[in-house]
Amino acid sequence: MNITAAIVMYAVTWFMTFFVVLPIRTVSQAESRKVEPGTPPGAPAQEIVGRKAWLTTLIATPIWAVICGIILSGWITVADLDWFGRMGR
């Protein structure tokens, strides 16, 4: 695995984790009963994206490290993922 692959894998892992973390504990404007004019009632009542980004980083980094460790150790290789036999073992 080269550095570019590691960076791309971290970005993919981070964004996947971010989209999982984003809706957790989000309070909508309808739930808080403070709907701003011109916004949908389902919009978040508070801006907490920065905190969620830090939480995402804390969660995604160990997940990325485990995935990289598995790939670098050789436990799972590209040949293991060849389900249709196209690589010709």
C-alpha positions as CSV (number, residue, x, y, z in Angstrom):
1,M,0.0,0.0,0.0
2,N,1.5,3.3,-1.0
3,I,0.8,6.7,0.6
4,T,-1.8,7.7,-1.9
5,A,-3.8,4.6,-1.3
6,A,-3.6,5.2,2.5
7,I,-4.8,8.8,2.1
8,V,-7.7,7.8,-0.2
9,M,-8.6,5.0,2.2
10,Y,-8.6,7.4,5.2
11,A,-10.8,9.9,3.2
12,V,-13.3,7.2,2.3
13,T,-13.4,5.8,5.9
14,W,-13.7,9.3,7.3
15,F,-16.6,10.3,5.1
16,M,-18.4,7.0,5.6
17,T,-18.1,7.5,9.4
18,F,-19.2,11.1,9.1
19,F,-22.4,10.2,7.4
20,V,-23.1,7.7,10.1
21,V,-22.3,10.1,12.9
22,L,-24.1,13.1,11.4
23,P,-27.7,12.2,12.3
24,I,-26.9,11.0,15.8
25,R,-28.5,13.2,18.5
26,T,-29.6,15.8,16.0
27,V,-32.5,17.9,17.2
28,S,-34.7,19.4,14.5
29,Q,-36.3,22.8,14.6
30,A,-39.7,21.2,14.8
31,E,-38.7,19.2,17.9
32,S,-37.3,22.3,19.6
33,R,-40.4,24.3,18.5
34,K,-38.2,27.2,17.1
35,V,-38.7,27.1,13.3
36,E,-36.8,29.9,11.6
37,P,-38.8,31.5,8.7
38,G,-37.6,30.2,5.3
39,T,-36.2,27.0,6.6
40,P,-37.7,23.5,6.7
41,P,-38.9,22.2,10.1
42,G,-36.7,19.2,9.7
43,A,-33.5,21.3,9.6
44,P,-31.2,21.1,12.6
45,A,-31.9,23.5,15.4
46,Q,-28.2,24.0,16.3
47,E,-25.0,24.0,14.2
48,I,-22.8,21.2,15.7
49,V,-21.0,20.1,12.6
50,G,-17.5,20.9,14.1
51,R,-18.1,18.7,17.1
52,K,-19.4,15.9,14.8
53,A,-16.3,16.3,12.6
54,W,-14.0,15.8,15.7
55,L,-16.0,12.8,16.8
56,T,-15.8,11.4,13.3
57,T,-12.0,11.8,13.4
58,L,-11.8,10.0,16.7
59,I,-13.9,7.1,15.4
60,A,-12.5,6.9,11.8
61,T,-8.8,6.9,12.7
62,P,-8.8,3.6,14.6
63,I,-11.1,2.0,12.0
64,W,-8.6,3.1,9.3
65,A,-5.7,1.8,11.3
66,V,-7.3,-1.6,11.6
67,I,-8.1,-1.8,7.9
68,C,-4.5,-0.8,7.0
69,G,-3.1,-3.3,9.4
70,I,-5.2,-6.1,7.9
71,I,-4.1,-5.1,4.4
72,L,-0.4,-4.7,5.2
73,S,-0.3,-7.9,7.2
74,G,-1.5,-10.0,4.3
75,W,-4.5,-11.5,6.1
76,I,-6.7,-10.4,3.2
77,T,-5.3,-10.0,-0.3
78,V,-6.8,-9.1,-3.6
79,A,-6.8,-12.9,-4.5
80,D,-9.0,-13.5,-1.5
81,L,-11.6,-11.1,-3.0
82,D,-11.6,-12.8,-6.4
83,W,-15.0,-14.4,-6.1
84,F,-15.4,-15.1,-9.8
85,G,-12.0,-16.7,-10.4
86,R,-10.8,-14.1,-12.9
87,M,-7.3,-13.8,-11.5
88,G,-6.3,-17.4,-12.3
89,R,-4.6,-18.6,-9.2
